[in-house]
Amino acid sequence: MFPVFYLTLFIPTPHLFADTSISLTIGAIIIFLGMFTRSVTIGLVYIQRGGKNRRIHASKLVTEGIYSVCRNPMYLGNLLLLLGFGIFANSVLYLAIMFPIFGLIYLGIIKAEEAFLTNEFGDEYVAYKKKTFAIIPKLGGLGKAFSGYEFNFTRVVIREYNSLFIYFSGILLLAYHQQVMSLKTSATALVIFLVIYLIVKVLKRKKILVAS
């Protein structure tokens, strides 16, 4: 699905903004908000609800920290990234078709996980649902969410280095595609990110970088 997502960004389409600089600025801000949200979620209280043996799995119900702001901060980060790339690419086609499709996919995932968590944790999860939105964050609770937690930068690097390389590569390719960055500049930056990616990959394989 994600290869289709990337290809759609490069398909010629009517522009969202006549001024490309506006789409690039707004898109970049939303992209970095998405990356920040994912990084904070992983660095503070990381849980994996993606499943175990291709089935939904949760060993415990996490409601503190960033999960007190919204129930699915990782999905929030993903949706911000998807929205941000669509705006960065200035693509009406992507925003009108692909982004809603991904939104429906995440809605289905959330509903399936909610049914599992309700069955698994009962009233505790029902009470948690009543005071916390699935995706929309409670901005007033951000201060409390961060207090008392130590940010684990190493864990973020280990778990996100592959995704971050894809995000930054996408930004560079789109910037070149929209002729706001020269081939030499985008290629040089891409090589730098590739070198960083390979260094992290080697350090992880040799267990020099270990996630706690």
C-alpha positions as CSV (number, residue, x, y, z in Angstrom):
1,M,0.0,0.0,0.0
2,F,2.8,2.5,0.9
3,P,4.5,2.2,-2.6
4,V,1.1,3.3,-4.1
5,F,1.0,6.1,-1.6
6,Y,4.4,7.4,-2.7
7,L,3.7,7.0,-6.4
8,T,0.4,9.0,-6.0
9,L,2.4,12.0,-4.6
10,F,4.3,12.3,-8.0
11,I,1.2,12.0,-10.3
12,P,0.5,15.3,-12.1
13,T,-2.6,16.8,-10.5
14,P,-4.3,20.2,-9.9
15,H,-2.5,22.1,-7.2
16,L,-3.9,22.8,-3.8
17,F,-2.0,26.2,-3.6
18,A,-1.0,28.4,-6.5
19,D,2.1,29.4,-4.6
20,T,4.2,26.3,-4.1
21,S,6.1,27.8,-1.2
22,I,2.9,27.8,0.8
23,S,2.3,24.1,0.3
24,L,5.9,23.3,1.1
25,T,5.9,25.3,4.3
26,I,2.6,24.0,5.6
27,G,3.4,20.5,4.5
28,A,6.8,20.5,6.1
29,I,5.4,21.7,9.4
30,I,2.7,19.0,9.5
31,I,5.3,16.3,8.5
32,F,7.6,17.3,11.3
33,L,4.7,17.4,13.7
34,G,3.9,13.8,12.7
35,M,7.6,12.8,13.2
36,F,7.7,14.5,16.5
37,T,4.5,12.8,17.7
38,R,5.8,9.4,16.7
39,S,9.2,10.1,18.4
40,V,7.6,11.3,21.6
41,T,5.3,8.3,21.8
42,I,8.2,5.9,21.3
43,G,10.6,7.8,23.5
44,L,8.3,8.2,26.5
45,V,5.9,5.3,26.8
46,Y,6.2,2.9,23.9
47,I,3.7,0.1,23.5
48,Q,3.1,-2.1,20.5
49,R,-0.5,-2.7,19.7
50,G,0.1,-3.9,16.2
51,G,-0.4,-7.4,17.2
52,K,1.4,-10.7,18.0
53,N,1.5,-13.5,15.4
54,R,-0.8,-11.3,13.2
55,R,-3.4,-11.0,15.9
56,I,-4.2,-8.0,18.0
57,H,-2.3,-8.2,21.3
58,A,-1.9,-6.1,24.4
59,S,-0.3,-7.4,27.6
60,K,-1.4,-4.4,29.6
61,L,-3.6,-1.2,29.3
62,V,-1.4,1.9,29.1
63,T,-3.3,5.1,29.9
64,E,-0.6,7.3,31.3
65,G,1.9,9.7,29.7
66,I,1.2,10.5,26.1
67,Y,-1.6,8.0,26.1
68,S,-3.5,10.3,28.5
69,V,-3.6,12.9,25.7
70,C,-5.1,10.6,23.1
71,R,-5.6,6.8,22.9
72,N,-3.7,6.3,19.6
73,P,-0.7,8.8,19.4
74,M,1.2,6.6,16.9
75,Y,-1.8,6.7,14.5
76,L,-2.1,10.4,15.1
77,G,1.5,10.8,14.1
78,N,1.0,8.6,11.0
79,L,-2.1,10.6,9.9
80,L,-0.2,13.9,10.3
81,L,2.6,12.5,8.2
82,L,0.2,11.3,5.5
83,L,-1.6,14.7,5.5
84,G,1.7,16.6,5.5
85,F,3.2,14.8,2.6
86,G,0.0,15.4,0.5
87,I,0.2,19.1,1.2
88,F,3.9,19.2,0.7
89,A,3.4,17.6,-2.7
90,N,0.6,20.1,-3.4
91,S,-1.5,17.2,-4.7
92,V,-5.3,17.6,-4.8
93,L,-5.5,14.0,-6.1
94,Y,-3.7,12.6,-3.1
95,L,-5.6,14.6,-0.6
96,A,-9.0,13.8,-2.2
97,I,-8.4,10.1,-2.7
98,M,-5.4,8.6,-0.9
99,F,-5.6,10.4,2.4
100,P,-9.3,9.5,3.0
101,I,-8.5,5.9,2.1
102,F,-5.7,5.8,4.7
103,G,-8.1,7.5,7.2
104,L,-10.7,4.7,6.7
105,I,-8.0,2.0,7.1
106,Y,-6.9,3.5,10.4
107,L,-10.5,3.8,11.5
108,G,-11.0,0.1,10.8
109,I,-7.8,-0.7,12.8
110,I,-8.9,1.5,15.7
111,K,-12.3,-0.1,15.9
112,A,-10.9,-3.6,15.8
113,E,-8.4,-2.7,18.6
114,E,-11.1,-1.0,20.7
115,A,-13.3,-4.2,20.5
116,F,-10.3,-6.3,21.6
117,L,-9.3,-3.9,24.4
118,T,-12.9,-3.6,25.7
119,N,-13.1,-7.4,25.8
120,E,-9.7,-7.7,27.4
121,F,-9.8,-5.0,30.0
122,G,-13.6,-4.3,30.4
123,D,-14.7,-1.4,32.5
124,E,-11.1,-0.1,32.9
125,Y,-10.9,0.5,29.1
126,V,-14.5,1.8,28.8
127,A,-13.6,4.5,31.5
128,Y,-10.4,5.3,29.6
129,K,-12.4,5.8,26.4
130,K,-14.8,8.2,28.0
131,K,-12.1,10.6,29.1
132,T,-9.7,10.3,26.1
133,F,-10.3,10.8,22.4
134,A,-9.1,8.1,19.9
135,I,-7.1,10.5,17.7
136,I,-7.8,14.2,18.6
137,P,-5.3,15.1,21.4
138,K,-6.3,16.9,24.6
139,L,-3.8,19.8,24.3
140,G,-4.5,20.9,27.9
141,G,-3.1,17.6,29.2
142,L,0.3,17.9,27.4
143,G,2.2,19.2,30.5
144,K,1.0,16.3,32.7
145,A,1.8,13.8,29.9
146,F,5.4,14.7,29.8
147,S,6.1,15.2,33.5
148,G,7.8,12.3,35.3
149,Y,9.0,10.6,32.2
150,E,12.6,10.3,30.8
151,F,12.9,10.5,27.1
152,N,14.7,7.5,25.6
153,F,16.5,8.9,22.6
154,T,18.3,5.6,21.8
155,R,15.0,3.7,21.6
156,V,13.6,6.4,19.2
157,V,16.7,6.0,16.9
158,I,16.6,2.2,16.9
159,R,12.9,2.0,16.2
160,E,12.5,4.9,13.9
161,Y,15.7,5.1,11.8
162,N,14.2,3.2,8.9
163,S,11.0,5.3,8.9
164,L,12.9,8.5,9.3
165,F,15.1,7.7,6.3
166,I,12.0,7.1,4.2
167,Y,10.4,10.3,5.4
168,F,13.5,12.5,4.6
169,S,14.0,10.7,1.3
170,G,10.4,11.5,0.4
171,I,10.9,15.1,1.3
172,L,14.0,15.4,-0.8
173,L,12.5,13.6,-3.8
174,L,9.4,15.8,-3.7
175,A,11.4,19.0,-3.3
176,Y,13.4,18.0,-6.5
177,H,10.2,17.0,-8.3
178,Q,8.7,20.4,-7.6
179,Q,12.0,22.1,-8.8
180,V,12.7,23.8,-5.5
181,M,15.9,21.8,-5.0
182,S,18.6,21.1,-7.5
183,L,19.5,17.5,-8.4
184,K,23.0,18.0,-6.9
185,T,21.7,19.3,-3.6
186,S,19.0,16.6,-3.2
187,A,21.3,13.8,-4.2
188,T,24.0,15.0,-1.8
189,A,21.5,15.3,1.1
190,L,20.1,11.8,0.2
191,V,23.6,10.3,0.3
192,I,24.2,11.9,3.7
193,F,21.0,10.5,5.1
194,L,21.8,7.1,3.5
195,V,25.2,7.0,5.3
196,I,23.6,7.9,8.6
197,Y,21.0,5.2,8.0
198,L,23.6,2.6,7.3
199,I,25.7,3.6,10.3
200,V,22.7,3.2,12.6
201,K,21.8,-0.1,10.9
202,V,25.3,-1.5,11.6
203,L,25.4,-0.3,15.2
204,K,22.0,-1.9,15.8
205,R,23.1,-5.2,14.2
206,K,26.3,-5.3,16.3
207,K,24.1,-4.5,19.4
208,I,26.1,-1.3,20.1
209,L,22.8,0.5,20.0
210,V,20.3,-1.4,22.1
211,A,16.7,-0.3,22.9
212,S,15.6,-0.6,26.5
